Amino acid sequence: MALEGLVDWKGQPVNPKRHGGMKATMFIHFLVVMTNIGNIPMLLNVVSYLHGTMHMGIADASTTATNLYGAICVFTLFGAFISDSYIKRFYTILIFAPIEILGYMLLACQAHFPSLHPPPCDITNHPDECTAVSGRNLGLLTLGLWVIPLGEGAVRVCAAALGGDQFDGGDPRELRGKISFFNWFAFCISLGGLVGLVFVVWVQNNEGWDLGFVLSALAALLGAVVLLAGLPFYRHQEPTGSPLTRILQVFVSAFRKRNLPVPDNLMEMHHAAEGTCTSIEVLERTSGFKFLDKAAVDDGDTRRWSLCTVTQVEEAKIILRMLPIFLSSVLGYLPIPLLLTFSVQQGGTMDTRLGGTSIPPASLFVIPVVFQMVILVAYDRAAVPRLRRATGYAGGITPLQRIGAGFASSVVALAAAAAVEARRRGSAAGRMSVFWLTPQFFLLGVMDVTSFVGLLEFFYSEASAGMKSIGGAVFFCVLGAASWLGSSLIRVVNRATARRGGWLGGASLDAGRLDLFYWLLALFGLVSLALYVFCAWSYTYRHDPRMQSTEDDRVSPAAMKQAAV
């Protein structure tokens, strides 16, 4: 992305030697680490809180946890809309970080006062005697659980986009830095998760959930303060008005002119005059979706909802071209939140001793997190330079290839999880070690290294300059939509298997058939992978993913389509 439209904190044009680059992203990386110290342990261990303290059933607790993860991802769209349209990304973070902190404090207050809990009982040995949280207490719990996603969603997407703004994609050296940024962004998420899973989870399980939530709030506060300290070093993208409005105008205008012919002469298309374009990046007309080109045909009606620029039309085309990748990625990601959630429940029924120490089930995620961190460093520092020289791609391989490798590993992870669960059901209670879960955690780490970073890089790089936050939000919406669809799948499976007691029903895993559910997810993942491969093969990159002198250099559509897979 060119430096036009970027300013410093005083509103002056940026100085490439003083603003942006790796020194600016260090503050952003610190924020990502601190927010995930509290966020990841809550996402992965909140099932234990909802089941053990709030006495929810396993299915309800797992569904709530999955919805929480989905809400964080979907709320990124709200934060992205604000930052792209009205407020700079940096200030959007400063507004929404306190909202996230407020959510943690609400949960801390409820966890601290027993009067806000359901009546005490033995949820492990006598679950039928327990009463789940209800009434006003349930309302307070729900409020806290939804305020956190509102704040975290905006912080997450704006941090990713703000970091991408610190690099000029038109400079080959900075282009490499931007690709590396997304790898280190994922590394910082894992680092924060590692600290949280080791320290915060221990506090939650041994010192109390109230103190655990307070620590999460303090970590987020420290991250926001450090981000503020880096203000003089950032490149800020000026908001350009609502990109969603610009795209909607294209569809309305194209529908109004549906009976007009599409001109072959570019001069008959409406191009914005210099200095009047509402988008940062001026896009050239491309083939495909020709019905949208009618929105830029000048028929004498120059109203905003009747005449659009070619750049507006191309922004709409970008969204439509990414739609099949979005939908197939949602299906490919659908099993992952379910596997993460139920793996905690699996671990809770197994022998968690390591020597003389008992490991909390949620801390088992340290295994894939550590693996992911090691692989990310090795991939960024060793693999990418070698692959770049061999393939010519700026990232070593294309983002779509990286995503596909991750989806393939997730299918294998689900098959491994099904085999382990079948063995657990056949072994004596407490005799099977929790470290039998290592293979599925290992493969989940591979999946995060590949698909997570690949999707983030793909949607950010393919979005136009005026929609970078929206592009990042689309990625997080993939994760959120997959989580919510997973919750629906749990309900559908329980209803379909109700005559046999329900695969996921009952107060414990032994009362259901989690192994069969895992096999169902593995089959679903295999079909989703085939669909994704077809969509990726059909996709044409907006820019050639190979190394080039400027990001706006164009190559033939056939070459870019070949690079897609």
C-alpha positions as CSV (number, residue, x, y, z in Angstrom):
1,M,0.0,0.0,0.0
2,A,1.4,3.4,-1.0
3,L,2.1,6.0,1.7
4,E,-0.7,8.4,0.3
5,G,-3.4,8.8,2.9
6,L,-1.1,8.0,5.8
7,V,-0.4,10.7,8.4
8,D,1.4,11.0,11.7
9,W,-0.3,11.7,15.0
10,K,-0.3,15.4,14.2
11,G,-2.0,14.9,10.9
12,Q,1.2,15.6,8.9
13,P,2.5,13.4,6.0
14,V,4.6,10.5,7.4
15,N,8.3,10.3,7.3
16,P,9.2,6.7,6.3
17,K,12.5,6.9,8.3
18,R,10.7,8.0,11.4
19,H,7.3,6.5,11.3
20,G,6.1,3.0,10.8
21,G,8.3,-0.1,10.3
22,M,9.2,-2.8,12.9
23,K,9.8,-0.2,15.7
24,A,6.2,0.9,15.5
25,T,4.8,-2.6,15.5
26,M,6.6,-3.5,18.7
27,F,4.0,-1.5,20.7
28,I,1.2,-3.3,18.8
29,H,2.7,-6.7,19.4
30,F,2.9,-5.9,23.1
31,L,-0.8,-5.0,23.1
32,V,-1.6,-8.3,21.4
33,V,0.3,-10.3,24.0
34,M,-1.3,-8.6,26.9
35,T,-4.9,-8.8,25.7
36,N,-4.5,-12.5,24.9
37,I,-3.0,-13.2,28.3
38,G,-6.6,-12.8,29.6
39,N,-8.6,-13.6,26.5
40,I,-7.3,-17.0,25.5
41,P,-7.5,-18.5,29.0
42,M,-11.1,-17.3,29.3
43,L,-12.1,-18.8,26.0
44,L,-10.5,-22.1,26.7
45,N,-11.3,-22.4,30.4
46,V,-14.6,-20.6,30.7
47,V,-16.4,-24.0,30.2
48,S,-14.9,-25.1,33.6
49,Y,-16.2,-21.9,35.2
50,L,-19.7,-22.2,33.6
51,H,-20.0,-25.9,34.5
52,G,-18.2,-25.9,37.9
53,T,-19.2,-22.6,39.4
54,M,-22.4,-21.6,37.5
55,H,-23.6,-25.3,37.2
56,M,-24.5,-25.2,33.5
57,G,-24.7,-28.6,31.8
58,I,-21.8,-29.6,29.6
59,A,-23.7,-29.0,26.3
60,D,-24.9,-25.5,27.5
61,A,-21.5,-24.5,28.8
62,S,-19.8,-25.7,25.6
63,T,-22.4,-23.8,23.5
64,T,-21.9,-20.6,25.5
65,A,-18.2,-20.8,25.2
66,T,-18.4,-21.4,21.4
67,N,-20.8,-18.5,21.1
68,L,-18.4,-16.3,23.1
69,Y,-15.6,-17.1,20.7
70,G,-17.9,-16.4,17.8
71,A,-19.1,-13.1,19.2
72,I,-15.5,-11.8,19.6
73,C,-14.9,-12.5,15.9
74,V,-18.2,-11.0,14.6
75,F,-17.8,-7.9,16.7
76,T,-14.6,-7.2,14.8
77,L,-16.8,-6.2,11.9
78,F,-18.3,-3.4,14.0
79,G,-14.9,-2.1,15.1
80,A,-13.6,-2.3,11.5
81,F,-16.6,-0.3,10.2
82,I,-15.9,2.4,12.7
83,S,-12.1,2.6,12.1
84,D,-12.5,2.5,8.3
85,S,-15.3,5.1,8.2
86,Y,-15.0,7.6,11.1
87,I,-12.2,7.1,13.6
88,K,-8.5,6.2,13.1
89,R,-7.6,2.7,14.1
90,F,-5.4,3.8,17.0
91,Y,-8.2,5.8,18.6
92,T,-10.7,3.0,18.0
93,I,-8.5,0.8,20.1
94,L,-8.3,3.3,22.9
95,I,-12.1,3.6,23.0
96,F,-12.9,-0.1,23.0
97,A,-10.1,-1.4,25.3
98,P,-11.8,0.1,28.4
99,I,-15.0,-1.7,27.3
100,E,-13.2,-5.0,27.4
101,I,-11.7,-4.2,30.8
102,L,-15.2,-3.4,32.1
103,G,-16.4,-6.9,31.0
104,Y,-13.6,-8.6,33.0
105,M,-14.5,-6.5,36.0
106,L,-18.2,-7.5,35.8
107,L,-17.2,-11.1,35.8
108,A,-14.8,-10.6,38.6
109,C,-17.5,-9.0,40.8
110,Q,-19.8,-11.9,40.1
111,A,-17.1,-14.5,40.8
112,H,-16.2,-12.8,44.1
113,F,-19.6,-12.6,45.7
114,P,-21.3,-16.0,46.5
115,S,-24.7,-14.4,46.5
116,L,-24.3,-14.0,42.7
117,H,-23.7,-17.8,42.3
118,P,-26.3,-20.6,42.1
119,P,-26.6,-22.7,45.3
120,P,-23.5,-24.8,46.1
121,C,-23.6,-28.5,45.2
122,D,-21.4,-31.4,44.1
123,I,-21.4,-30.9,40.3
124,T,-19.0,-33.8,39.8
125,N,-20.6,-36.6,41.7
126,H,-24.3,-35.5,42.0
127,P,-25.0,-33.2,38.9
128,D,-28.7,-33.9,39.1
129,E,-28.9,-32.1,42.4
130,C,-27.4,-28.9,41.0
131,T,-29.4,-25.8,39.9
132,A,-27.9,-23.8,37.0
133,V,-27.5,-20.1,37.2
134,S,-30.7,-18.2,36.4
135,G,-32.5,-14.9,36.8
136,R,-30.6,-11.7,37.5
137,N,-27.4,-13.7,38.1
138,L,-27.7,-15.2,34.6
139,G,-28.3,-11.7,33.3
140,L,-25.1,-10.3,34.9
141,L,-23.1,-13.3,33.6
142,T,-24.5,-12.8,30.1
143,L,-23.7,-9.0,30.3
144,G,-20.1,-9.6,31.3
145,L,-19.6,-12.4,28.7
146,W,-20.9,-10.1,25.9
147,V,-19.2,-6.8,26.9
148,I,-15.8,-8.5,26.6
149,P,-16.3,-9.6,22.9
150,L,-17.5,-6.1,22.1
151,G,-14.2,-4.6,23.3
152,E,-11.9,-7.4,22.3
153,G,-13.4,-7.6,18.8
154,A,-12.6,-4.0,17.9
155,V,-9.2,-4.1,19.6
156,R,-8.2,-7.3,17.7
157,V,-9.1,-6.2,14.2
158,C,-7.8,-2.7,14.6
159,A,-4.5,-3.9,16.0
160,A,-4.0,-6.2,12.9
161,A,-4.9,-3.4,10.5
162,L,-2.8,-0.7,12.3
163,G,0.2,-3.0,12.1
164,G,-0.3,-3.6,8.4
165,D,-0.5,0.2,7.9
166,Q,3.1,0.5,9.2
167,F,4.5,-1.0,6.0
168,D,4.4,0.2,2.4
169,G,3.5,-2.7,0.1
170,G,5.0,-0.8,-2.8
171,D,8.5,-1.1,-1.3
172,P,9.9,-4.7,-1.7
173,R,11.7,-4.4,1.6
174,E,8.7,-3.2,3.5
175,L,6.5,-5.8,1.7
176,R,8.6,-8.5,3.3
177,G,8.2,-6.7,6.6
178,K,4.4,-6.7,6.2
179,I,4.3,-10.4,5.5
180,S,6.5,-11.0,8.5
181,F,4.3,-8.8,10.7
182,F,1.3,-11.2,10.3
183,N,3.5,-14.1,11.3
184,W,4.7,-12.3,14.4
185,F,1.1,-11.1,15.1
186,A,0.1,-14.8,15.3
187,F,3.2,-15.5,17.4
188,C,2.2,-12.8,19.9
189,I,-1.3,-14.2,20.2
190,S,0.3,-17.5,21.1
191,L,2.8,-16.0,23.5
192,G,0.0,-14.2,25.3
193,G,-2.0,-17.5,25.3
194,L,1.0,-19.4,26.7
195,V,1.5,-17.0,29.6
196,G,-2.2,-17.0,30.3
197,L,-2.6,-20.8,30.1
198,V,0.3,-21.3,32.5
199,F,-0.3,-18.5,35.0
200,V,-3.8,-17.2,34.7
201,V,-5.4,-20.6,34.5
202,W,-3.5,-21.7,37.6
203,V,-4.8,-18.6,39.4
204,Q,-8.4,-19.3,38.2
205,N,-8.3,-22.9,39.4
206,N,-6.3,-22.4,42.7
207,E,-6.8,-18.8,43.9
208,G,-10.2,-18.1,42.5
209,W,-11.9,-16.9,39.3
210,D,-12.3,-13.4,40.7
211,L,-8.6,-12.9,40.9
212,G,-8.1,-14.5,37.5
213,F,-10.6,-12.0,35.9
214,V,-8.9,-9.1,37.6
215,L,-5.5,-10.2,36.3
216,S,-7.0,-10.3,32.8
217,A,-8.3,-6.7,33.2
218,L,-4.9,-5.5,34.4
219,A,-3.1,-7.1,31.5
220,A,-5.4,-5.4,29.0
221,L,-5.0,-2.1,30.7
222,L,-1.2,-2.4,30.6
223,G,-1.3,-3.2,26.9
224,A,-3.4,-0.1,26.1
225,V,-1.0,2.1,28.1
226,V,2.0,0.8,26.2
227,L,0.2,1.2,22.9
228,L,-0.5,4.8,23.8
229,A,3.3,5.3,24.4
230,G,4.0,4.5,20.8
231,L,1.8,7.2,19.4
232,P,4.6,9.3,17.9
233,F,5.9,6.4,15.8
234,Y,2.7,5.2,14.1
235,R,1.5,5.8,10.5
236,H,-2.2,6.5,10.7
237,Q,-4.7,5.8,7.9
238,E,-7.2,8.6,7.5
239,P,-10.8,7.3,7.5
240,T,-12.5,7.7,4.1
241,G,-16.2,7.2,5.0
242,S,-18.2,4.1,5.1
243,P,-16.9,1.4,2.6
244,L,-20.1,-0.5,3.2
245,T,-22.1,2.5,2.0
246,R,-19.9,2.8,-1.1
247,I,-20.5,-0.9,-2.0
248,L,-24.2,-0.7,-1.4
249,Q,-24.4,2.3,-3.7
250,V,-22.9,0.2,-6.5
251,F,-25.6,-2.5,-6.2
252,V,-28.4,0.1,-6.0
253,S,-27.0,2.0,-9.0
254,A,-26.4,-1.2,-11.1
255,F,-30.0,-2.3,-10.4
256,R,-31.4,1.1,-11.5
257,K,-29.4,0.9,-14.8
258,R,-30.0,-2.8,-15.3
259,N,-31.4,-2.2,-18.8
260,L,-28.4,-0.1,-20.0
261,P,-25.7,-1.8,-22.1
262,V,-22.2,-2.1,-20.7
263,P,-19.8,0.1,-22.7
264,D,-16.6,-1.3,-24.1
265,N,-15.0,2.2,-24.1
266,L,-13.5,3.1,-20.8
267,M,-14.1,6.8,-21.5
268,E,-17.8,6.2,-21.1
269,M,-17.3,5.0,-17.5
270,H,-17.3,7.5,-14.6
271,H,-13.9,8.1,-13.1
272,A,-13.6,10.3,-10.1
273,A,-11.9,13.6,-10.7
274,E,-8.5,14.1,-9.0
275,G,-8.9,15.0,-5.3
276,T,-12.6,14.0,-5.2
277,C,-12.3,10.2,-4.8
278,T,-13.7,9.0,-1.5
279,S,-11.4,6.0,-1.5
280,I,-7.6,6.0,-0.8
281,E,-6.7,3.7,-3.7
282,V,-7.8,4.3,-7.3
283,L,-8.7,1.0,-9.0
284,E,-8.8,0.2,-12.7
285,R,-11.6,-1.6,-14.4
286,T,-11.4,-5.4,-14.5
287,S,-13.3,-8.1,-16.2
288,G,-15.9,-10.2,-14.5
289,F,-19.2,-9.2,-12.8
290,K,-20.0,-6.9,-15.8
291,F,-23.5,-6.2,-14.5
292,L,-21.9,-4.0,-11.8
293,D,-20.1,-1.9,-14.4
294,K,-23.4,-0.4,-15.2
295,A,-23.2,1.5,-11.9
296,A,-20.4,3.6,-13.4
297,V,-22.2,4.4,-16.7
298,D,-22.9,8.1,-16.9
299,D,-26.5,8.4,-18.1
300,G,-26.9,12.0,-17.0
301,D,-28.0,11.3,-13.4
302,T,-25.1,12.3,-11.2
303,R,-26.6,11.5,-7.8
304,R,-24.5,9.4,-5.4
305,W,-27.0,6.5,-5.5
306,S,-27.3,6.7,-9.3
307,L,-23.7,7.2,-10.5
308,C,-20.7,5.4,-8.9
309,T,-17.0,5.6,-9.8
310,V,-15.0,2.8,-11.3
311,T,-13.1,2.5,-8.1
312,Q,-16.4,1.9,-6.2
313,V,-17.4,-0.8,-8.6
314,E,-14.1,-2.5,-8.3
315,E,-14.4,-2.5,-4.5
316,A,-17.7,-4.3,-4.8
317,K,-16.1,-6.8,-7.2
318,I,-13.3,-7.5,-4.7
319,I,-15.9,-8.5,-2.1
320,L,-17.8,-10.7,-4.5
321,R,-14.6,-12.5,-5.6
322,M,-13.6,-13.2,-2.0
323,L,-17.1,-14.5,-1.1
324,P,-16.5,-18.2,-2.2
325,I,-13.2,-18.3,-0.3
326,F,-15.0,-16.8,2.7
327,L,-17.9,-19.4,2.6
328,S,-15.6,-22.4,2.0
329,S,-13.3,-21.2,4.8
330,V,-16.2,-20.9,7.2
331,L,-17.1,-24.6,6.6
332,G,-13.4,-25.6,6.8
333,Y,-13.0,-23.9,10.2
334,L,-16.3,-25.1,11.6
335,P,-14.9,-28.2,13.4
336,I,-12.0,-26.3,15.1
337,P,-13.8,-24.5,17.9
338,L,-15.8,-27.6,18.7
339,L,-12.6,-29.7,18.9
340,L,-10.9,-27.1,21.1
341,T,-13.9,-26.9,23.5
342,F,-14.5,-30.7,23.8
343,S,-10.8,-31.4,24.2
344,V,-11.0,-29.5,27.5
345,Q,-13.8,-31.8,28.6
346,Q,-11.9,-34.9,27.4
347,G,-8.9,-33.8,29.5
348,G,-11.0,-33.3,32.6
349,T,-12.0,-37.0,32.6
350,M,-8.4,-38.3,32.2
351,D,-5.4,-38.6,34.4
352,T,-3.8,-35.1,34.3
353,R,-0.9,-35.9,36.6
354,L,2.7,-35.0,35.5
355,G,4.9,-36.5,38.2
356,G,3.4,-35.1,41.5
357,T,1.6,-32.2,39.8
358,S,-1.9,-32.2,38.5
359,I,-2.3,-30.1,35.3
360,P,-5.5,-28.2,34.7
361,P,-7.1,-29.4,31.5
362,A,-7.2,-25.9,30.0
363,S,-3.4,-25.7,30.4
364,L,-3.0,-28.6,28.0
365,F,-3.3,-26.1,25.2
366,V,0.2,-25.1,26.1
367,I,1.3,-28.0,23.9
368,P,-0.1,-26.7,20.6
369,V,0.7,-23.1,21.6
370,V,4.4,-23.9,22.2
371,F,4.5,-25.9,19.0
372,Q,2.9,-23.1,17.0
373,M,5.4,-20.5,18.4
374,V,8.4,-22.7,17.4
375,I,7.0,-23.4,14.0
376,L,6.1,-19.7,13.3
377,V,9.7,-18.6,14.2
378,A,11.2,-21.3,12.1
379,Y,8.8,-20.7,9.2
380,D,9.4,-16.9,9.2
381,R,13.2,-16.9,9.7
382,A,14.2,-20.1,7.9
383,A,11.5,-21.5,5.6
384,V,10.2,-18.3,4.0
385,P,13.5,-17.0,2.7
386,R,14.3,-20.3,1.1
387,L,10.8,-20.8,-0.3
388,R,10.9,-17.2,-1.6
389,R,14.0,-17.9,-3.6
390,A,12.6,-21.2,-4.9
391,T,9.1,-20.0,-5.8
392,G,9.4,-16.3,-6.2
393,Y,6.4,-15.7,-3.9
394,A,6.8,-12.9,-1.3
395,G,5.5,-15.2,1.5
396,G,7.3,-18.4,0.3
397,I,3.9,-19.9,-0.7
398,T,0.7,-18.3,-1.6
399,P,-1.8,-17.5,1.2
400,L,-4.4,-19.9,-0.3
401,Q,-1.9,-22.7,-0.4
402,R,-1.1,-22.0,3.2
403,I,-4.8,-22.1,4.2
404,G,-5.4,-25.4,2.4
405,A,-2.5,-27.1,4.2
406,G,-4.1,-26.0,7.5
407,F,-7.5,-27.4,6.6
408,A,-6.0,-30.7,5.6
409,S,-4.2,-31.0,9.0
410,S,-7.5,-30.2,10.8
411,V,-9.1,-33.3,9.2
412,V,-6.3,-35.5,10.5
413,A,-6.6,-33.9,13.9
414,L,-10.3,-34.8,14.1
415,A,-9.6,-38.4,13.1
416,A,-6.9,-38.6,15.8
417,A,-9.3,-37.1,18.4
418,A,-11.9,-39.7,17.5
419,A,-9.5,-42.5,17.9
420,V,-8.3,-41.2,21.3
421,E,-11.8,-40.7,22.6
422,A,-12.8,-44.3,21.6
423,R,-9.8,-45.5,23.5
424,R,-10.7,-43.4,26.5
425,R,-14.2,-44.8,26.7
426,G,-12.8,-48.3,26.7
427,S,-10.2,-47.7,29.4
428,A,-10.8,-47.6,33.2
429,A,-11.7,-44.3,34.7
430,G,-8.7,-42.1,35.4
431,R,-6.3,-44.7,34.0
432,M,-5.6,-43.1,30.6
433,S,-3.1,-40.2,30.6
434,V,-4.2,-36.9,29.4
435,F,-1.1,-36.7,27.1
436,W,-2.9,-39.0,24.7
437,L,-4.4,-35.8,23.5
438,T,-1.0,-34.6,22.3
439,P,-1.5,-35.7,18.7
440,Q,-4.7,-33.7,18.2
441,F,-3.1,-30.7,19.9
442,F,0.0,-31.0,17.8
443,L,-2.1,-31.0,14.6
444,L,-4.1,-28.1,15.8
445,G,-0.8,-26.2,16.2
446,V,0.0,-26.9,12.6
447,M,-3.4,-25.7,11.6
448,D,-3.0,-22.4,13.4
449,V,0.5,-21.8,11.8
450,T,-0.9,-22.3,8.3
451,S,-4.6,-21.4,8.0
452,F,-4.9,-18.7,10.7
453,V,-2.0,-16.6,9.4
454,G,-2.9,-17.4,5.8
455,L,-6.5,-16.3,6.1
456,L,-5.5,-13.1,7.9
457,E,-2.9,-12.2,5.3
458,F,-5.2,-13.1,2.4
459,F,-8.2,-11.0,3.4
460,Y,-6.0,-8.0,4.5
461,S,-3.9,-8.0,1.3
462,E,-6.8,-8.6,-1.1
463,A,-8.9,-5.8,0.4
464,S,-8.6,-2.3,-1.2
465,A,-6.7,0.4,0.7
466,G,-9.9,1.9,2.1
467,M,-11.2,-1.4,3.4
468,K,-8.2,-2.9,5.2
469,S,-10.0,-3.1,8.6
470,I,-13.0,-4.6,6.9
471,G,-10.7,-7.1,5.2
472,G,-9.3,-8.2,8.6
473,A,-12.8,-8.3,10.0
474,V,-13.8,-10.7,7.3
475,F,-11.1,-13.0,8.4
476,F,-12.3,-12.9,12.0
477,C,-15.9,-13.3,10.8
478,V,-14.8,-16.6,9.3
479,L,-13.9,-17.8,12.8
480,G,-17.0,-16.3,14.3
481,A,-19.4,-17.8,11.8
482,A,-17.8,-21.1,12.1
483,S,-18.2,-21.0,15.9
484,W,-21.9,-20.1,15.7
485,L,-22.6,-22.8,13.1
486,G,-20.8,-25.2,15.3
487,S,-23.2,-24.4,18.1
488,S,-26.1,-25.1,15.8
489,L,-24.5,-28.4,14.7
490,I,-24.4,-29.5,18.4
491,R,-28.1,-28.9,18.8
492,V,-28.9,-30.7,15.5
493,V,-26.8,-33.7,16.4
494,N,-28.3,-33.9,19.8
495,R,-31.8,-33.9,18.4
496,A,-31.0,-36.4,15.7
497,T,-29.5,-38.8,18.2
498,A,-32.0,-38.1,21.0
499,R,-33.4,-41.7,20.8
500,R,-30.0,-43.1,21.7
501,G,-29.5,-40.6,24.5
502,G,-27.8,-38.0,22.4
503,W,-24.1,-38.0,21.3
504,L,-23.4,-34.9,23.3
505,G,-26.2,-35.0,25.8
506,G,-26.1,-35.8,29.5
507,A,-24.1,-34.5,32.4
508,S,-20.8,-36.2,31.4
509,L,-18.9,-37.3,28.3
510,D,-19.4,-41.0,29.2
511,A,-23.1,-40.6,28.8
512,G,-22.6,-39.5,25.1
513,R,-20.7,-40.6,22.0
514,L,-18.1,-37.9,21.5
515,D,-16.0,-40.3,19.4
516,L,-18.8,-40.6,16.8
517,F,-19.3,-36.9,16.8
518,Y,-15.6,-36.4,16.0
519,W,-15.8,-38.9,13.1
520,L,-18.8,-36.9,11.8
521,L,-16.7,-33.7,12.0
522,A,-13.8,-35.4,10.2
523,L,-16.1,-36.4,7.3
524,F,-17.5,-32.8,7.2
525,G,-14.0,-31.4,7.2
526,L,-13.0,-33.6,4.3
527,V,-15.9,-32.4,2.2
528,S,-15.2,-28.8,3.2
529,L,-11.5,-29.2,2.1
530,A,-12.6,-30.4,-1.3
531,L,-14.9,-27.4,-1.7
532,Y,-12.2,-25.0,-0.6
533,V,-9.6,-26.5,-3.1
534,F,-12.1,-25.9,-5.9
535,C,-12.8,-22.3,-4.8
536,A,-9.0,-21.5,-4.3
537,W,-8.2,-23.0,-7.8
538,S,-10.9,-20.7,-9.3
539,Y,-9.7,-17.5,-7.5
540,T,-7.7,-14.8,-9.3
541,Y,-5.4,-12.7,-7.1
542,R,-5.9,-9.0,-7.2
543,H,-2.1,-8.6,-7.1
544,D,0.6,-11.0,-8.1
545,P,1.8,-12.8,-4.9
546,R,5.3,-13.0,-6.4
547,M,8.0,-10.5,-5.4
548,Q,7.8,-7.3,-7.5
549,S,9.1,-3.8,-7.6
550,T,5.7,-2.2,-6.8
551,E,2.6,-3.7,-5.3
552,D,0.4,-2.3,-8.0
553,D,2.3,-4.0,-10.9
554,R,-0.2,-6.2,-12.7
555,V,0.3,-9.5,-14.4
556,S,-2.0,-11.5,-16.6
557,P,-5.1,-12.9,-14.9
558,A,-4.0,-16.4,-16.1
559,A,-0.7,-16.1,-14.2
560,M,-2.5,-14.9,-11.0
561,K,-5.1,-17.7,-11.2
562,Q,-2.3,-20.2,-11.5
563,A,-0.6,-18.7,-8.4
564,A,-3.8,-19.1,-6.4
565,V,-3.2,-22.8,-5.9
